[in-house]
Amino acid sequence: MRGLGTIWRRELAGLFVAPLAWVLLAVAFALNGWIFVAILKERNGDLITALRFMGGESLTYWAFMCFLPPLLTMRLISEESRNGMLEFLLTAPVSDGAVVLGKFLAAWSFMGLFWSANLVYAAALHALGAPPDWPPVLGGYLGALLVSGLFCAIGLLTSAATSTPALAAFLALVGNTLILLLPQLAGLFDAAWLHEEVAAVDVISHFQRSFLVGVLDTKSLAFFVAWTGFFLFLASRSVEAKRWR
Amino acid sequence: MIVATHLSRRFGPLLAVDDLSFQIEAGEVVGFLGPNGAGKTTTLRILAGFLPATSGSASVAGFDVLRQSMEVRKRIGYLAESVPLYGEHRVEEMLDFQGRLHGMSRADRRRRVPEVLERVGVLDRRRQLVGHLSRGLRQRVGLATALLPDPEVLILDEPTSGLDPLQRIEVRRLIADLAGEHTLIVSSHILPEIEAVCPRVLILSRGRLAADGSREELVRTLGGGSRVRVELASGAARGGPGLPGAADRLRAIPGVERLRERDAVEGVLAFDLDCEVDLRPAVGELARREGWTLRELSWREATLEELFARIALELDEELPQESTEAAASPEADA
């Protein structure tokens, strides 16, 4: 896909040029590190529990998962649409899909870097002579990447559909929260079929039953890839729709 | 090179471009002239492949702008009015990014980037952040970005917008330099910009093509603004009988299309004779025969500005002389 790599590199560099990315990374790493150490102390050095907690069982983890992608993606299309950069990109010989995918990959790469903190903790422990259980650590990382990818795709869709970054971030945050709380919301209704349907699309359950226990379940893998692809497709169509408005 | 056929573009209830048809040959330099909201930017965006037309079709270098958009985009350099550039990039990084988007090899980019930066006069600013540049320098960098892939067609939307007079002259010179190397389309709502660089002018009004041709052709075929101005001392101020029948005699001169009586000071009769050719000799001869005292006998050719004002702003009256002369001079705003 022509221009994809170029746009990905530029957007990633663009994220790191702005102070927001550094602030997010600094705050998140510091908070992560502090919680990790606190849990290690509380559990008398139980590494497996601490790594599982940091890798997908804590509220902080899901809060980061919910908040970070919208903050990263909010400006990627909406702001460029306002300042004319989207016009620049879409009159260059690159497709709408390459523009959307390039921006998605940049945000996703950033999230990949962000979640690598857990890999660093595990590697550090390994180097210090306390090897962790690697399959859940690596599975958790892969799962984190997949959930982040899904939320980045949702963020890009809201960024493409609105003209103000703040509104894009808010809508994406609401969307992510609703997706994560879907089982609780379905629980409000007394309908067995609804509970079954919602269980099939429950992000947390797909993540915790598969990746977090170190098992690569292709069904869960396909679930995340398909939904991410679906939202990216909608984002691409939304960019195209801007031409017709 | 560029063919637009019955092009229309609607934004909700607003018809921004209305049944526009024109053809531009390779190597031509064409100015799109029209007041704000005339449909210039929309037309250029359609040609650049950014906006689809609601109806009609357009092609660039034989490729349909909608169905073969990628082929069209490879062949055009487009500079939007807002001069979109990444402020956090250095000048040469911005151009390198554009080169990559156009699939230029590293060797081509290394050769071409300094070449175009020198061409637009910002080579010494290549390490500067785009966001720190003045409006005029940004405009030059934008032009360099559009020029980088050496496009067959260069589309510049309001390239002098927001510039000070000196910067405008510099950008105009740059555009004039590019003529002959590219098919050039330049849009502006400022007449002198277009007159200075474009041998052919397309005047748009309310989304429609109101006129198309060279300045001289337009003035000749649509003009109707040429006139002989006559001022006669009537004698009435000195207690004389005045000049009864002067207007009828002037009107009877062969070639006079219309006679308009103008306000004048007491004792003076002032007329404008609309005519296609210079009738001063005939008026002078008539004055000599009738014994009239001539206070003024002058010939004014129609200007493109008058034509533009009449077409675009739907005026039918002459513009004040001062404003006409000032605006008709290419360097008048400098």
Interface residues (C-beta under 8 A of the other chain):
Chain A: R2 G3 T6 I7 R10 G14 V17 A18 N83 G84 M85 E87 F88 L89 L90 T91 A92 P93 V94 S95 R243 W244 R245
Chain B: F11 R45 A48 G49 F50 L51 P52 M70 R73 K74 I76 Y78 A80 S82 V83 P84 L85 Y86 E88 F97 Q98 R100 L101 H102 G103
